[in-house]
């Protein structure tokens, strides 16, 4: 984020575990959800309440929200993929 001179509105420390309810709340505020797991990227259209598949994709093996998670406008990025971050955060 420093390279793009982006300043976060809110930072949640990794020591605070965010679970399923937190994931639902975050996804509910967005129109697009992009989840990255390694090189695999899945994009969801969030219309209304996020479905189980969307929320499951947002959670790691421990049941906590995957990191990093960034909301930019109406798009929520979960997990890290450099191309997705560059595309969403540049525009």
Secondary structure, 3 states (H helix, E strand, C coil): CHHHCCCCCCCCCCCCCCCHHHHHHHHHCCCEEEEEECCEEEEEECCCCCCHHHHHHHECCCCCECCCEEEECCEEEECCCHHHHHHHHHC
